[in-house]
């Protein structure tokens, strides 16, 4: 499990690195004579920011799961201290809360 989590973390870090690379010199946004020039690039950058935010959250969840492995608490819910079902851990190994607590957090 630890190897799979570390491999997934490395993949996400690589993707985040690509998304956060500065643009090439001279490729800055320019505004042409037509309305909408540069819009596609601006929308693309906004999309990249959203993706980067989601990658960061995923990385934090994986890092928490790795911490729990080291502490010997992997498979125990952070919220209620109950067991996280094995099926959930197989489907989402980065889970640190059980299904019931995850649902409750979404409703809040």
DSSP file (Angstrom, degrees, kcal/mol; ACC not computed):
  #  RESIDUE AA STRUCTURE BP1 BP2  ACC     N-H-->O    O-->H-N    N-H-->O    O-->H-N    TCO  KAPPA ALPHA  PHI   PSI    X-CA   Y-CA   Z-CA
    1    1 A X     >        0   0    0      0, 0.0     4,-2.6     0, 0.0     5,-0.2   0.000 360.0 360.0 360.0 -43.3    0.0    0.0    0.0
    2    2 A X  H  >  +     0   0    0      1,-0.2     4,-2.7     2,-0.2     5,-0.2   0.914 360.0  49.9 -61.1 -42.6    2.8    2.4    0.9
    3    3 A X  H  > S+     0   0    0      1,-0.2     4,-2.5     2,-0.2    -1,-0.2   0.915 111.3  49.0 -62.4 -42.2    4.5    1.9   -2.4
    4    4 A X  H  > S+     0   0    0      2,-0.2     4,-2.4     1,-0.2    -1,-0.2   0.913 112.6  47.5 -64.4 -42.5    1.3    2.5   -4.3
    5    5 A X  H  X S+     0   0    0     -4,-2.6     4,-2.5     2,-0.2    -2,-0.2   0.921 113.4  47.7 -64.4 -43.6    0.6    5.7   -2.3
    6    6 A X  H  X S+     0   0    0     -4,-2.7     4,-2.2    -5,-0.2    -2,-0.2   0.889 112.0  50.0 -65.7 -38.4    4.2    6.9   -2.9
    7    7 A X  H  X S+     0   0    0     -4,-2.5     4,-2.1    -5,-0.2    -1,-0.2   0.926 112.3  47.2 -64.2 -44.5    4.0    6.2   -6.6
    8    8 A X  H  X S+     0   0    0     -4,-2.4     4,-2.3     1,-0.2    -2,-0.2   0.897 110.6  52.6 -64.8 -40.0    0.7    8.0   -6.9
    9    9 A X  H  X S+     0   0    0     -4,-2.5     4,-2.5     1,-0.2    -1,-0.2   0.914 108.5  50.4 -60.9 -43.7    2.1   10.9   -4.9
   10   10 A X  H  X S+     0   0    0     -4,-2.2     4,-2.1     2,-0.2    -1,-0.2   0.893 109.5  51.3 -62.5 -40.5    5.1   11.2   -7.3
   11   11 A X  H  X S+     0   0    0     -4,-2.1     4,-2.3     2,-0.2    -1,-0.2   0.922 111.4  47.0 -62.5 -43.8    2.8   11.1  -10.3
   12   12 A X  H  X S+     0   0    0     -4,-2.3     4,-2.7     1,-0.2    -2,-0.2   0.895 110.2  52.8 -66.1 -39.4    0.7   14.0   -8.9
   13   13 A X  H  X S+     0   0    0     -4,-2.5     4,-2.2     2,-0.2    -1,-0.2   0.894 109.5  49.7 -62.2 -39.1    3.9   16.0   -8.0
   14   14 A X  H  X S+     0   0    0     -4,-2.1     4,-2.0     2,-0.2    -2,-0.2   0.936 111.6  47.7 -64.8 -46.1    5.1   15.6  -11.6
   15   15 A X  H  X S+     0   0    0     -4,-2.3     4,-2.2     1,-0.2    -2,-0.2   0.910 112.1  49.7 -61.3 -42.1    1.7   16.8  -13.0
   16   16 A X  H  X S+     0   0    0     -4,-2.7     4,-2.0     1,-0.2    -1,-0.2   0.890 107.7  55.0 -64.2 -38.6    1.7   19.7  -10.6
   17   17 A X  H  < S+     0   0    0     -4,-2.2     4,-0.4     1,-0.2    -1,-0.2   0.895 108.6  47.7 -60.9 -40.5    5.2   20.6  -11.6
   18   18 A X  H >< S+     0   0    0     -4,-2.0     3,-0.9     1,-0.2    -1,-0.2   0.914 112.3  49.4 -66.3 -42.9    4.2   20.7  -15.3
   19   19 A X  H 3< S+     0   0    0     -4,-2.2    -2,-0.2     1,-0.2    -1,-0.2   0.826 113.1  46.5 -66.8 -30.9    1.1   22.9  -14.5
   20   20 A X  T 3< S+     0   0    0     -4,-2.0    -1,-0.2    -5,-0.2    -2,-0.2   0.370  80.3 122.2 -97.5   6.1    3.1   25.4  -12.4
   21   21 A X  S <  S-     0   0    0     -3,-0.9     3,-0.1    -4,-0.4     2,-0.0  -0.441  71.0-110.3 -63.4 138.4    6.0   25.8  -14.8
   22   22 A X        -     0   0    0      1,-0.1     3,-0.1    -2,-0.1    -1,-0.1  -0.389  40.7 -95.9 -67.0 150.3    6.3   29.5  -15.8
   23   23 A X        -     0   0    0      1,-0.1    -1,-0.1    -3,-0.1     3,-0.1  -0.251  49.2 -89.0 -64.0 155.5    5.4   30.3  -19.4
   24   24 A X    >   -     0   0    0      1,-0.1     3,-2.2     3,-0.1    -1,-0.1  -0.296  55.0 -87.4 -62.8 149.3    8.2   30.4  -21.9
   25   25 A X  T 3  S+     0   0    0      1,-0.3    -1,-0.1     2,-0.1    -3,-0.0  -0.356 115.6  18.4 -59.3 131.1    9.8   33.8  -22.4
   26   26 A X  T 3  S+     0   0    0     -3,-0.1    -1,-0.3    -2,-0.1    -2,-0.1   0.478  97.5 100.3  86.7   2.3    7.9   35.8  -24.9
   27   27 A X    <   +     0   0    0     -3,-2.2    -3,-0.1     2,-0.0    -2,-0.1   0.108  50.0 136.7-106.7  23.9    4.8   33.7  -24.7
   28   28 A X        -     0   0    0      1,-0.2     2,-0.2    -5,-0.1    -4,-0.0  -0.149  66.7 -81.6 -65.4 163.0    2.9   36.1  -22.5
   29   29 A X        -     0   0    0     12,-0.0     2,-0.3     9,-0.0    -1,-0.2  -0.441  51.0-171.2 -65.9 134.6   -0.7   37.0  -23.1
   30   30 A X        -     0   0    0     -2,-0.2     2,-0.6    -3,-0.1    -1,-0.0  -0.888  19.8-131.5-123.3 159.4   -1.2   39.6  -25.7
   31   31 A X        -     0   0    0     -2,-0.3     7,-0.1     7,-0.1     4,-0.1  -0.945  26.0-165.5-115.1 117.0   -4.3   41.5  -26.7
   32   32 A X        -     0   0    0     -2,-0.6     4,-0.1     2,-0.3     5,-0.1  -0.019  38.6 -90.5 -86.1-166.9   -4.9   41.6  -30.4
   33   33 A X  S    S+     0   0    0      2,-0.1     2,-0.3     3,-0.1    -1,-0.1   0.718 101.6  79.2 -81.2 -22.1   -7.3   43.8  -32.3
   34   34 A X  S >  S-     0   0    0      1,-0.1     3,-1.7     2,-0.0    -2,-0.3  -0.624  90.5-106.3 -91.4 147.4  -10.2   41.3  -32.1
   35   35 A X  T 3  S+     0   0    0     -2,-0.3     3,-0.1     1,-0.2    -2,-0.1  -0.505 107.4  29.0 -64.4 132.4  -12.4   40.9  -29.1
   36   36 A X  T >> S+     0   0    0      1,-0.3     3,-2.5    -2,-0.2     4,-0.5   0.313  77.2 146.8  98.4  -8.7  -11.6   37.7  -27.5
   37   37 A X  T <4 S+     0   0    0     -3,-1.7    -1,-0.3     1,-0.3    -8,-0.0  -0.429  77.6  16.9 -59.7 131.0   -7.9   37.5  -28.4
   38   38 A X  T 3> S+     0   0    0     -2,-0.1     4,-2.3    -3,-0.1    -1,-0.3   0.304  94.5 111.6  88.8  -9.3   -6.1   35.9  -25.6
   39   39 A X  H <> S+     0   0    0     -3,-2.5     4,-2.9     1,-0.2     5,-0.3   0.919  74.7  51.9 -64.2 -43.8   -9.4   34.5  -24.1
   40   40 A X  H  X S+     0   0    0     -4,-0.5     4,-2.3     1,-0.2    -1,-0.2   0.913 111.7  47.1 -60.1 -42.7   -8.5   30.9  -24.9
   41   41 A X  H  > S+     0   0    0      2,-0.2     4,-2.3     1,-0.2    -1,-0.2   0.907 112.3  50.0 -65.5 -41.3   -5.2   31.2  -23.2
   42   42 A X  H  X S+     0   0    0     -4,-2.3     4,-2.2     2,-0.2    -2,-0.2   0.917 111.7  47.8 -64.1 -43.3   -6.8   32.9  -20.2
   43   43 A X  H  X S+     0   0    0     -4,-2.9     4,-2.3     1,-0.2    -1,-0.2   0.902 110.7  52.7 -63.8 -40.8   -9.4   30.2  -19.9
   44   44 A X  H  X S+     0   0    0     -4,-2.3     4,-2.4    -5,-0.3    -2,-0.2   0.914 109.1  48.7 -60.3 -44.2   -6.7   27.6  -20.2
   45   45 A X  H  X S+     0   0    0     -4,-2.3     4,-2.0     2,-0.2    -1,-0.2   0.897 110.5  50.9 -65.1 -40.3   -4.7   29.2  -17.4
   46   46 A X  H  X S+     0   0    0     -4,-2.2     4,-1.9     2,-0.2    -1,-0.2   0.898 110.5  49.8 -63.6 -39.6   -7.8   29.3  -15.1
   47   47 A X  H  X S+     0   0    0     -4,-2.3     4,-2.5     1,-0.2    -2,-0.2   0.918 108.6  52.6 -63.0 -43.9   -8.4   25.7  -15.8
   48   48 A X  H  X S+     0   0    0     -4,-2.4     4,-2.7     1,-0.2    -2,-0.2   0.879 106.8  53.1 -60.0 -38.7   -4.8   24.8  -14.9
   49   49 A X  H  X S+     0   0    0     -4,-2.0     4,-2.2     2,-0.2    -1,-0.2   0.922 109.9  47.9 -63.6 -43.8   -5.2   26.7  -11.6
   50   50 A X  H  X S+     0   0    0     -4,-1.9     4,-2.0     2,-0.2    -2,-0.2   0.914 112.9  47.8 -62.3 -43.5   -8.3   24.6  -10.8
   51   51 A X  H  X S+     0   0    0     -4,-2.5     4,-2.5     1,-0.2    -2,-0.2   0.915 110.4  52.3 -63.4 -43.2   -6.5   21.4  -11.7
   52   52 A X  H  X S+     0   0    0     -4,-2.7     4,-2.3     1,-0.2    -1,-0.2   0.892 107.8  52.0 -61.4 -40.0   -3.5   22.4   -9.6
   53   53 A X  H  X S+     0   0    0     -4,-2.2     4,-2.0     2,-0.2    -1,-0.2   0.921 110.9  47.0 -62.4 -43.6   -5.7   23.0   -6.6
   54   54 A X  H  X S+     0   0    0     -4,-2.0     4,-2.3     1,-0.2    -2,-0.2   0.882 111.0  52.0 -66.5 -37.9   -7.3   19.6   -6.9
   55   55 A X  H  X S+     0   0    0     -4,-2.5     4,-2.5     2,-0.2    -1,-0.2   0.906 108.0  52.3 -62.9 -40.8   -3.9   17.9   -7.3
   56   56 A X  H  X S+     0   0    0     -4,-2.3     4,-2.2     2,-0.2    -2,-0.2   0.912 109.3  48.8 -62.3 -43.4   -2.7   19.7   -4.2
   57   57 A X  H  X S+     0   0    0     -4,-2.0     4,-2.1     2,-0.2    -1,-0.2   0.916 111.7  49.6 -62.6 -43.3   -5.7   18.4   -2.2
   58   58 A X  H  X S+     0   0    0     -4,-2.3     4,-2.2     1,-0.2    -2,-0.2   0.901 109.9  51.1 -62.3 -40.9   -5.0   14.9   -3.5
   59   59 A X  H  X S+     0   0    0     -4,-2.5     4,-2.6     1,-0.2    -1,-0.2   0.895 108.5  51.5 -64.0 -39.9   -1.4   15.1   -2.5
   60   60 A X  H  X S+     0   0    0     -4,-2.2     4,-2.1     2,-0.2    -1,-0.2   0.889 109.2  50.5 -64.3 -39.0   -2.3   16.2    1.0
   61   61 A X  H  X S+     0   0    0     -4,-2.1     4,-2.1     2,-0.2    -2,-0.2   0.901 111.6  47.8 -65.7 -40.4   -4.6   13.3    1.4
   62   62 A X  H  X S+     0   0    0     -4,-2.2     4,-2.5     2,-0.2    -2,-0.2   0.914 110.5  51.4 -66.4 -42.4   -1.9   10.9    0.2
   63   63 A X  H  X S+     0   0    0     -4,-2.6     4,-2.2     1,-0.2    -1,-0.2   0.883 109.5  51.0 -62.2 -37.3    0.6   12.4    2.6
   64   64 A X  H  X S+     0   0    0     -4,-2.1     4,-2.4     2,-0.2    -1,-0.2   0.918 109.4  50.1 -64.9 -42.9   -1.9   12.0    5.4
   65   65 A X  H  X S+     0   0    0     -4,-2.1     4,-2.1     1,-0.2    -2,-0.2   0.902 110.3  50.2 -62.3 -40.6   -2.4    8.4    4.5
   66   66 A X  H  X S+     0   0    0     -4,-2.5     4,-2.2     2,-0.2    -1,-0.2   0.901 109.5  51.3 -64.3 -40.6    1.4    7.9    4.5
   67   67 A X  H  X S+     0   0    0     -4,-2.2     4,-2.2     1,-0.2    -2,-0.2   0.919 109.1  50.9 -59.8 -43.5    1.6    9.5    7.9
   68   68 A X  H  X>S+     0   0    0     -4,-2.4     5,-2.3     1,-0.2     6,-1.1   0.873 107.6  53.3 -63.9 -37.1   -1.1    7.2    9.2
   69   69 A X  H ><5S+     0   0    0     -4,-2.1     3,-0.5     4,-0.2    -1,-0.2   0.934 110.6  46.7 -60.8 -45.4    0.9    4.2    7.9
   70   70 A X  H 3<5S+     0   0    0     -4,-2.2    -2,-0.2     1,-0.2    -1,-0.2   0.862 114.4  47.2 -64.4 -36.2    4.0    5.3    9.7
   71   71 A X  H 3<5S-     0   0    0     -4,-2.2    -1,-0.2    -5,-0.2    -2,-0.2   0.599 112.0-119.0 -81.5 -12.1    2.0    5.9   12.9
   72   72 A X  T <<5S+     0   0    0     -4,-1.0    -3,-0.2    -3,-0.5    -4,-0.1   0.678  87.9 107.1  81.2  17.4    0.2    2.6   12.7
   73   73 A X    > < +     0   0    0     -5,-2.3     3,-1.9    -6,-0.2    -4,-0.2   0.261  36.7 134.6-111.4  10.7   -3.2    4.2   12.4
   74   74 A X  T 3  S+     0   0    0     -6,-1.1     3,-0.1     1,-0.3    22,-0.1  -0.397  71.4  30.5 -61.2 133.0   -3.9    3.5    8.7
   75   75 A X  T 3  S+     0   0    0     20,-0.3     9,-3.3     1,-0.3     2,-0.5   0.415  95.8 109.8  95.5  -0.6   -7.4    2.2    8.3
   76   76 A X  B <  S-A   83   0A   0     -3,-1.9    -1,-0.3     7,-0.2     7,-0.2  -0.930  74.7-114.5-109.5 131.7   -8.7    4.1   11.3
   77   77 A X     >  -     0   0    0      5,-3.6     4,-1.3    -2,-0.5    20,-0.3  -0.409  12.5-147.7 -66.2 131.6  -11.1    7.1   10.7
   78   78 A X  T  4 S+     0   0    0     18,-3.1    19,-0.2     2,-0.1    -1,-0.1   0.784  95.8  44.3 -67.1 -27.8   -9.6   10.4   11.7
   79   79 A X  T  4 S+     0   0    0     17,-0.2    -1,-0.1     1,-0.1    18,-0.1   0.925 131.7  12.3 -87.1 -47.9  -13.1   11.7   12.7
   80   80 A X  T  4 S-     0   0    0      2,-0.1    -2,-0.1     3,-0.0     3,-0.1   0.489  88.8-127.2-112.1  -4.9  -14.7    8.9   14.7
   81   81 A X     <  +     0   0    0     -4,-1.3    -3,-0.1     1,-0.2     2,-0.1   0.566  67.4 129.8  66.5  10.3  -11.8    6.6   15.3
   82   82 A X        -     0   0    0      1,-0.1    -5,-3.6    -6,-0.1    -1,-0.2  -0.363  68.1 -79.7 -84.3 172.0  -13.7    3.7   13.9
   83   83 A X  B     -A   76   0A   0     -7,-0.2     2,-0.6    -2,-0.1    -7,-0.2  -0.459  34.2-133.0 -74.0 144.0  -12.4    1.3   11.2
   84   84 A X        -     0   0    0     -9,-3.3     5,-0.1    -2,-0.1    14,-0.1  -0.867  37.0-108.0 -91.3 124.2  -12.4    2.4    7.6
   85   85 A X    >>  -     0   0    0     -2,-0.6     4,-1.9     1,-0.1     3,-0.6  -0.195  18.3-126.3 -56.2 141.7  -13.8   -0.6    5.6
   86   86 A X  H 3> S+     0   0    0      1,-0.2     4,-2.5     2,-0.2     5,-0.2   0.841 109.6  60.2 -57.3 -35.8  -11.3   -2.5    3.5
   87   87 A X  H 3> S+     0   0    0      1,-0.2     4,-2.0     2,-0.2    -1,-0.2   0.897 105.6  47.9 -61.1 -39.3  -13.4   -2.0    0.4
   88   88 A X  H <> S+     0   0    0     -3,-0.6     4,-3.2     2,-0.2    -1,-0.2   0.912 111.4  49.8 -67.1 -41.9  -13.1    1.8    0.8
   89   89 A X  H  < S+     0   0    0     -4,-1.9    -2,-0.2     1,-0.2    -1,-0.2   0.850 110.7  49.9 -66.9 -33.6   -9.3    1.6    1.3
   90   90 A X  H  < S+     0   0    0     -4,-2.5     3,-0.4    -5,-0.2    -1,-0.2   0.908 117.3  40.6 -68.2 -40.5   -9.0   -0.6   -1.8
   91   91 A X  H  < S+     0   0    0     -4,-2.0     2,-0.2     1,-0.3    -2,-0.2   0.872 137.3  14.1 -75.3 -38.0  -11.0    1.9   -3.8
   92   92 A X    ><  -     0   0    0     -4,-3.2     3,-2.3    -5,-0.2    -1,-0.3  -0.695  66.6-179.3-140.1  81.9   -9.4    5.0   -2.3
   93   93 A X  T 3  S+     0   0    0     -3,-0.4    -4,-0.1     1,-0.3    -1,-0.1   0.668  80.3  65.1 -61.7 -15.8   -6.2    4.1   -0.4
   94   94 A X  T 3  S+     0   0    0    -29,-0.0    -1,-0.3   -89,-0.0   -29,-0.2   0.428  74.3 126.9 -85.4   2.6   -5.7    7.7    0.6
   95   95 A X    <   +     0   0    0     -3,-2.3   -20,-0.3    -7,-0.2   -11,-0.1  -0.368  29.5 172.6 -64.3 132.6   -8.9    7.7    2.7
   96   96 A X        +     0   0    0     -2,-0.1   -18,-3.1     2,-0.1     2,-0.3   0.336  65.3  53.3-119.7   2.0   -8.4    8.9    6.2
   97   97 A X  S    S-     0   0    0    -20,-0.3    -1,-0.1   -19,-0.2   -20,-0.1  -0.968  85.0-111.1-133.3 152.8  -12.1    9.0    7.2
   98   98 A X     >  -     0   0    0     -2,-0.3     4,-2.3     1,-0.1     5,-0.2  -0.233  38.1-101.0 -74.3 170.3  -14.9    6.4    6.9
   99   99 A X  H  > S+     0   0    0      1,-0.2     4,-2.6     2,-0.2     5,-0.2   0.909 120.5  52.2 -60.9 -44.9  -17.7    6.7    4.5
  100  100 A X  H  > S+     0   0    0      1,-0.2     4,-2.3     2,-0.2    -1,-0.2   0.919 112.4  44.7 -61.0 -44.2  -20.2    7.9    7.1
  101  101 A X  H  > S+     0   0    0      2,-0.2     4,-2.1     1,-0.2    -1,-0.2   0.863 111.7  53.2 -68.9 -35.2  -17.9   10.7    8.3
  102  102 A X  H  X S+     0   0    0     -4,-2.3     4,-1.8     2,-0.2    -2,-0.2   0.919 110.7  47.3 -63.9 -43.1  -17.0   11.7    4.7
  103  103 A X  H  X S+     0   0    0     -4,-2.6     4,-1.9     1,-0.2    -2,-0.2   0.918 111.0  51.3 -63.6 -43.6  -20.7   12.0    3.9
  104  104 A X  H  X S+     0   0    0     -4,-2.3     4,-1.3     1,-0.2    -1,-0.2   0.888 108.7  51.6 -62.0 -38.8  -21.3   14.1    7.1
  105  105 A X  H  < S+     0   0    0     -4,-2.1    -1,-0.2     1,-0.2    -2,-0.2   0.871 107.6  52.4 -66.0 -36.7  -18.5   16.4    6.2
  106  106 A X  H  < S+     0   0    0     -4,-1.8    -1,-0.2     1,-0.2    -2,-0.2   0.873 109.1  50.1 -67.2 -36.2  -19.9   17.0    2.7
  107  107 A X  H  <        0   0    0     -4,-1.9    -1,-0.2     1,-0.2    -2,-0.2   0.784 360.0 360.0 -71.7 -26.8  -23.3   17.9    4.2
  108  108 A X     <        0   0    0     -4,-1.3    -1,-0.2    -5,-0.2    -2,-0.2   0.475 360.0 360.0 -75.3 360.0  -21.8   20.4    6.6
